[in-house]
Amino acid sequence: MARIQGVPRDQAGPMLKLVYSLMRRGMKQMTGRDAAHGSGIEPIEVWAHQPKMMRGMGKFQQAVRKANGVDERTKNLVELKGAQMIGCEFCVDLGSQICRNSGLSDDELLALPRYQQSDLFTEREKLALDYAVGVMRTPVDVSDELFARMKAHFSDEQMVEITALLTVVNLDRFNAAFGIGSAGFSEGMVCVPPDRPAAMSEPVGITRSR
């Protein structure tokens, strides 16, 4: 449960109720299943305390996600890796199921935390993941050498698309700050573990959403 309660449906106005309905439908389409816990759209319910911000955030996300210059598999991997680095439980639960629903195997999900040592990803995918790690670090750590390697494999338009997607992922710090936990989209299945500070973390390995 989040640290603050979102705006409940029975207290929402007509437009907000429409947003809630559309978001639930979109989640079902992306994941192929319903949330096991709660509404499945808890971040939106918390954002709803500031409707103008929620609308602005939604329009930005929509614009970024409509871009189709980069293949879906690469974008899903990059987004899930970014969410893992933020430590957003809601996002890794949701992202793991989106990846699985789009064709990634459980073995690939389990290999993501150590993608460089895995032969399940192409060199191009590993490069995109290297870039994701660099962009998501605080401060950003994208060297000239890494950027040059990216430029050799991705066009300028694709570079903007990937970087914009990672900017969207950074918005997930909102979820982590409010303690928005897993909605159970990966309930009973393999789920990529979120990163945690050393004092809080458990050894990285196989994890299943509970």
N, C-alpha and C positions, 0 to 999 in steps of 0.2 A: 504494500500500500504506500502511496506517495506521502511525502511529508506534509502536503496540504491537500485537501479534498478538491477535486475538480468540480466544475459546474454540472450538477446532475441533470439528467434529461428533463425531469419534471419541473425544473426551474429555468430551463432554456427557452429562448424565444423561437419563433418559427424558423428563422434563418439558421440558427445554431442547431436546431433539431435536424434540419436538412443536411447540414455539414456532418453531423454525427452519423446519419443514415448512409450518406455517401462514403464516409470513411470506413464504416463497418463493411459495406459491400466491397470496397476496394481491397481491404485486408483479406477478405475471403477469396477474392480473385487471385491475389498475389500468393497466398499461402496454400490455398486449396482446402483449408479447414478453419474451424472456429477457434477462438481463444478458449483455453481451458480455465482461465481465471479472469474474473471481472469482465469489463466491457470490451477489452482488446484495443481500445482507443484512449487509454488513460492520458497519454501526453496531450492529446487534443483537448481533452476535458480540462486539463490544468491550464493550457494556453488560453482557453475560453474565458478566463478571468480578464484577459486583455484582448477583446475581439478584434480591434484594429491590427494589433501585432499578429494575432493568429492569421488574419486574412493576408497580411503582407508576407508572412513566413510561408503560407500555403501557395501564394502566387509564385514566389521565388522557387520553391521546390518543384512546382508544376512545370515551370519553364525549363529547369535543369533536367528534369526527368523525361521531358518530351524529346530531348536531343537523342539522335540515333546514329551518331557517327562512330560510336564504339560498340563492339559486340556486347550483348547482354551478359554473357558469362564473365568477361573481364570486369565489367562495371559491378556486377554482384560480388565478385571476389574483393575488389577494391573497397566497396562500401562495407562489407562485413569485416574486413581487416581493420578499417578505420574505426568502426563501432567497437571492435574488440579492444583497441588501444585506448579508447575513451573510458572503457569499463562500464558501458551502459548495458545493464542486464536486459532491459526491454528490447534493445536493438539487436543484441546477439541472438536472443531467442527468436525474434521476428526474422532477422536476416538469415539465420541458419535454415529456417523453414522455407523462406523465399528461394534460397539457393537450391535446396533439395527439390522444391517444387518445379524449379526451372531445369533440373537435370543433373545437378552435382550429386556425387555419391557420398555416403557417410565417410568413406576412406578419405575423400578429398577434404571434407569438412574437418576431420580429425588432423589432417596434415597441414592445415592452414597456419596454425601457430608456428610451425617450423617449415614453412613452405620452401625455403632455400635448399633444404636437405631432401626434398621430395622429388620424385620423378613423375608425379601426377600432374604437374603444372608445366606448361611450355616456358621456354626462356622469355618469351614476350610477356606472358602472364607474371612471371617472377619479377621482371623489370617493372611492370606496372605496380606490383605489390611493394617493391623497394621504394618506388616513388610515393606510394600511399603512406608508407612508414615515415618517410622523410617529411612529407607535408603535415602529417598528424602530430609529429613531435612538437614539444614546446621548449624552446623556440623552434621554428621550422628549420629543418636540416636537409636542404636539397642542395647538394654540391653542384658545381659547374659540370663535373664529370658525369654525375647522374643525369643531369638535365640534358646533356649532350647525347647520352645513350637513349634517353626517351625520345629526343628529336629524331634520332635515326630510325625509330620504329613507329612513331606516331606523328601525324600531321599537326599543324598549329591548331586547327579546329578540334582535333581529338584531344590535344593537350589541354585546351580550355575546357572541354567537356569533362575530362577526368578531374581537373583541378576544381571546377565548379561543383562536381559531385562531392568531392572531399570537403568543400566548404559547407555543403548541406549536411554532411555527416557531422561536422563540428557543432551544428545546432543541437546534436544529440547530447551535448554537455548539459543542456537544459534538463533532460530526463535524468541524467546521473546526479545532478545537483539536487533535484527534488526526490531522489530515491525511488524513482518509478521502476518497479521490478518487472520480472518476466510475466507475460500474460499467458504463457503456456502454449504458444503456437508450436513449439517443438516438444511438447509434453510426451515423455516416454521414448524420445528419439535422441539421436546424437545432436549436441548443441556445442558450438564453439565457446570455450570459456572466456569470460571477460577478463581483461588484465586488471590486476589489483596491486596497490603498493606492497612492497616486500613484506611489511609487518602484518598485512592482512591476507596475503595470497596463500593458496595451496599449490602443490606441485602441478604443473600443466600436464594434462593427460586426457584420457577419455572422460567425458562428462555427458550426462544425459539430463535434459531439462526435467525438473520435478514440478 
